């Protein structure tokens, strides 16, 4: 992870920013080299198929190339590109007509506590090894139940190790909202896995 | 601190915003409350598994090279010189 971080921070320089603004091919290529693996991984982690993830990564960089003269360098290059990626993922999702209107996770979580905030229905203790092997297989189905924004917040935090302010910039949410997104993503995954019998 | 509040802090990841005293209360609560400890363990396990799974989604070298080549074909035209001609 440290090596990956080093290779990406090396493009976060004023010279590269100036190169991006001037649409210098070397600067643009350096950015592609630094962030392409992360962008594809995040797109796949967000639940897109391998083919769609590749398409979305390509579209993200095409937009990046087109908009590069307008990049002002006020955010990190990475934040800007992930912001583009986030919108491209939303577009890709919309095109396959996915709806996630109601968020019932808050209600499900509430039902597990009494008026004093004590557990009515406590989580089941788990055997760690069994848990890992079982969960790995069931996680895909459960990830499908996590709405896009929550899932993206979870991907950026857990896979890309982004800090709160950067995720907030990418998703255009406040830190309080981000907490709610992470809260819901984690609880939705946990509730879903438990409903599939994991931990029982 | 109630169990519900403890769960909220763990899942929201707002521990940094808590005062030193609140953090100590949260830690102590989780330590002495078996269901809350189970919950925190499960959340951590899911995060770890998700990380492992997602990192396994990375492209291999050949796939990466191919995709990069496709992307680089979309680079904007380079100007002939710096004066816009």
Interface residues (C-beta under 8 A of the other chain):
Chain A: X23 X25 X28 X29 X32 X33 X36 X37 X40 X41 X44 X45 X54 X57 X58 X61 X62 X65 X66 X68 X109 X113 X116 X117 X118 X119 X122 X123 X124 X125 X126 X128 X131 X132 X135 X136 X139 X154 X155 X157 X158 X159 X179 X180 X182 X183 X186 X187 X189 X190 X193 X199
Chain B: X2 X3 X4 X5 X7 X8 X11 X12 X13 X14 X34 X35 X36 X38 X39 X41 X42 X43 X45 X46 X47 X48 X49 X50 X51 X52 X53 X54 X55 X57 X58 X59 X64 X67 X68 X70 X71 X72 X74 X75 X76 X78 X79
